[in-house]
Amino acid sequence: MIYVTPMTIAETPDTKPAPPRVWGVGASVLARSHQRGSGLALHRHDEAQLLFASHGVMQVTTPSGRWLVPPARAVWLPPRFEHAVDALSDIEMRTLYVEPEWLAMHPEAARLNREFVVAVRPLLRHLILALFDPSADLQRTNLLVQLALYELVEAEDATTFMPMPIDKRARRVAELALADPGGACELGDFAREAGASPRTITRLFPAETQLTFKEWRQRARIMVAVEALGGGGVTIKQIAARTGFASPAAFGHAFRQVMGMTPGEFLGRVIKAWER
């Protein structure tokens, strides 16, 4: 039987021992339920890891930034890669672990040596969930894992990634901006509190995040909106006001620029994920 162990996040240790080899395949799976507000502190695994929430929204934080993971996304983490996980709503997590030795033999191994978020299209979603079928045999499981890894490298989508600056002053500005999604403060206010000039921060952001501060802050506001939409119980109009947009139309335009779809289309995908 494939290795599937439902547990709550409170029962999950900060570091997980290597999962057993399944039927001679160097991969295993784990099912967990996480309650909103719970989280796992910074930790790492010997195995590579694909984190997918079949329901709910989570945030995965790594040294390079924060990945917001709604139901239509998943995060790939290479072996021994430090990360923290926060449940932004009640979530049902499905995790695939892949042993480094097995991963090294995969034809796409060179493209799987870094962190990234993928868009979980129907094929990848069904591949992940099929791995939890206890009746699957060795040959089928092997093919499912192989194909899932092929799909990962073709489905990369960085739209829900928030790169964090390395410079202490710029990082402080980023943290202050994340805490102010409504846009009550301006760059000058953040820079002053961080002990830097607005000009310095303006120079540091594109150098360290590949986004201007204006672009970075716009994406941060949209990430707050994605989190709210994924959690449910709030209207698009309310989210637009909460994130500092002058109107739902302005919010919709900005959301489409970042996410490639309207807030309504995104919400529709979330609802479909809930119903599956």
N, C-alpha and C positions, 0 to 999 in steps of 0.2 A: 504494500500500500504506500502511496506517495506520502511524504512527510508533511502533514497539515496539522498544526496545533493552534486552535483558537485560544486566545488569552486576552486579558485586558492589558493596557499599557502599564498599569501598576505592577503587573506580574512579570514584566519584561525587564531583564537586567540591562545595565548600561552597555555591556559588551556581551555579544551573543557567541557561545561556542560554535565551532564549525558544524554546520548541519551534516547529517550522514549522507553518504553517496546513495542515490536512489537508483536501484536496479542497474547499477553500473554507469549511470549518467551522472556527470559531475554537477548536478544542480538539485535544488530542493526548494520547497515553497512553504510559506507561513501565512496563516490568516489571523488577523488581530482586530479587535474592536477598540477604538480610542474615543474617549469622551472629550467633548469640547473643553479647551483650557488645559488639557493634560499635555505632557511632552516628554521627550527624551533629551537629556543633556548631550553635549558634544561627545561623540563616541565613534568607533569605527569597527569594521568587520574584516576578517581575513578574506572573505569572498567579495566578488562584485555583487551589486545589488540593484534590482529594479523595484522602485517603490510606486505602487499604484493604489489609489483610493477608488474603489468601485462606487462609493457613496461618500459625499462630504468633501471638505476642502482642508488641505494641510499645507504647512510651510516647512520647507527643508532649507536649513541654513548651513553654508559651507564657508571656508575661509575667504572665498572669492565673492560671495554675495548670498542673496536669498532667492529661493525658487518657490513661487506660489503654485500649488498643484491642485487645481480643481478636477472634477471627475474626468474631464476629457484630456488630461495630461498625466504623465508619469515621469519620474526622475531616474536616470541611470547614474550610478555611482561606481567607479572602478574599485578594485580591491584596496583595502587599507585606507580608504578616503574618509577623512573626518567629516562628520555631519551631525546636526541636531534636527529633531523633528518636533513640530508643534501642531496639535490638532486645533484648527480654527473653527471647526464644527464637529459634531459627532461624525466619525468616519468609520468605514469598513475598509481596512487596509489589506491588500494582497501583495505579498513580497516574493520575488524570485531571487534566490541566491545562486550564484554561479562560481564554482571553484576556479581559482586562477589558472591551474594547470589545464583544465578543460577549456577555459576561455582562450588561452594562448593558442590552442589548436584550431580555433574557429577562423574561417577565412577573413572575417571582418574585425579581427582582434585589434589591429592597428588603429581602427576608428573607434574603438570602445575603451580607450585608455584615458578618458577624461570624463568629467561630469557634463551632463546636458539633460534638458527636458525634451520629451517627445510628445507629439500629438497622438493621442490614443484613438486611432481610427477603428472602424468595426473589426477588421481582421486582427489587429494587434490585441484589441480587447478580448476577442473570443479565444485567441491563443493563450493569453494569460489565464483567463478563467478556466479554460480546458485543462490546464495543468493541475487543477484542483479536483479533477475527476478521479476518484479512487479506483475506478475500473480500468484505467488506461494501462496498457502494457509498455514494456521497455522500448520497443521500436517506435511506438507512437509518441511516447514522452520525449524521446531523443529528437524526433523530427519537429515536435512542437517547440522545444527549446531552441533548436537550430534556426528555425524559421523566425521565431520571435526576435532573435538577435539580428537577423538580417533586416527585419522590419524596423528595429530601433534606429539603425544608422540612416534609414531613408525617411524617418519621420521627425527629425530634430526640429524643434520649434522653441526659440529663445524669447518669445514675446512675454512670458511671465517671469523672466529673470530680472532681478534688481541687482546689478553689479554694485559693490560697495567699494569706495575709494580706500586706498591703503594709507595715505597721508593722514595723520591723526586729526589735523584741523578739518580736512575735507570730510573725513569719516564722521566727525562730530556734527558737521553741518548736515550730512545725510541722515543721521539719527534724529536730529531736530526736525528735519523736513518730514520724515516718516511719521513723527508724532503730531504733525500739523497738516493732515490731509485736506482740511478746509481752506488752507491758504491764508490764515490770519496774519502770518509773518512774512516778511520779504527777505531776500537774500542778504541784504545789509544787516538785518536783525540776527540772522543765523551766524553770519561771518563774525560779527562783533562778539557774540557769545563764545565762538570757537577760537577767538584770539587771532583772527586773520582779516585781511582786507577783502572786500567783494571781488576785487581784481584777481587776487591770488586764488580764491575759490573758483572763479570763472575759468582760470587757466588750468587748475588741477582736475576738474571734473572730466573734461574730454580727454585729458592725458591718461587718466586712471580708469575711466569707465567707458570711454568711447561715446559718451553722450554729453552734450552741453548740460549745464545745470537745469536750464529750462526744460529740455527734453527728459532729463532724469526725473525731475519733479512731476512732470506730466505723467510719466509711466508709473511713478509711485502712487499718484492719485487713482489711476486706473486699476492698480493692483488692489487698493483698498476697495474699489468698486467690485472687482472680481470676487474678493473675499465675501463681501456683503451679498452679492447675487448667489454665490454658492451656499451661503448659510440659510437663505430663504427668509420669509417673514417681513420683507421690506420692498417697497415699490421702487421702480426706476427713478421716479421723480424725487423720492426721498433720498436716494443714493446720490443723485446729481447735486442736491442741496448740501448733503453731508460732505461731499468732496470738493465743494467750492466752485461749481460751475454755475454760470448765470442762468442757464435754462436746460431742460432735458435735451433740447436739440443740440446745444453746444456740447453737452456731455456725450450724447450719442456719436457726434462727429469725432471727438477725441478718442472715445472707446474704439471706434472702428479703425482709426489710424493705428492704434497699438495692437488690437486683438484681431483685426481683419474681419470683424463681424459686428453687427449691432448688439447693444445690450439685450434686446429682445431675443435675438438669435442665440446668444450665449445662454440666456436663461432657459430657452427651450431645450438646449442640449443638456443642461443640468437636470431639468425635470425628467427628460428621457432616461438619464442615468439613474435617477431615483426610482423610476418605474421598473427598471430591469431587475 
